[in-house]
Amino acid sequence: MTSISPSLLAFGRNANHTPPKHLGTRYTADGRFLREPGNTVVCHVTAGTPSQAALLAVRERLMAMPEAGQFAFTHPSSLHMTIFQGIIEYRRRLPYWPADMALDTPIDVMTEHYCARLKHFLPREPFRARIAGVTPLGLVLEGDGAADRSRLRAWRDALAEVFGYRHPDHDDYPFHITFAYIIDWLDDAVLPRWQEMLMEQLAYLRERAPEVELDPPAFCSFEDMNRFEELIVFSDRPAIEEIE
């Protein structure tokens, strides 16, 4: 009998008594994405690389599952790893917003504000990332080694200073690549089949994409979850090492 991981059980119907939290604000019940403007710092998956091909193959495998209609899949070109969560339309409250800016400030004004602040931001050291897990929504990532994990923390800590806030899960928010959002919870009876598929895909990725090839971190704006426009790319300035 296949053992179901806690992370997969969290998508089962028996574990959930309310609809998914982003349903109706981020996407609709028929999988269409809604306007939800904001900004963020991400690394896009590098186009044309072996790891991108492997990630897209796994995305296709998820889309081939009989329950795929219970998910809203983002466009392949949007695939990215989030470094730091910026502000977003439906999260206008502390501590997800800088205390020195009014909570009703338009998103475009906030983006201009951060463009000005990030103009003098010095990038931290580059890092490498690897896949730590596969979920119904996409991939869990981590630094490729202890040094890479430290560098990722340094990026997030430095960006928190620029953005003027730290989320409650600042230290624990997992690095990830989103393929989809859930529309309707999975029947618990199908979870063993999903568990086997996810384990197969993790093994496949560890063989085909031991390192995920990523573009340099970039400050992006977005209107929905399908496109992240790079406004400032942190690759044309020298990186600085974290000061202990």
Protein Blocks (a to p, Z undefined) as FASTA:
>chain_A
ZZddfklmmmpmklpcbdcfkgojlpcfkopacddddddddddddehiaklmmmmmmmmm
mmmpmklmmpccddfklgccdfbdcddfklcccfkbcfkbcfklcfklmmmmmmmmmmmp
ccddddddddfbdcfklccdddfbfklmmmmmmmmmmmmmmnopacfklmmoccdddfbd
cfbdcdfklmmmmmmmmmmmmmmmmmmmmbacdddddddddfblkbccdfbdcfkbccdd
ddZZ
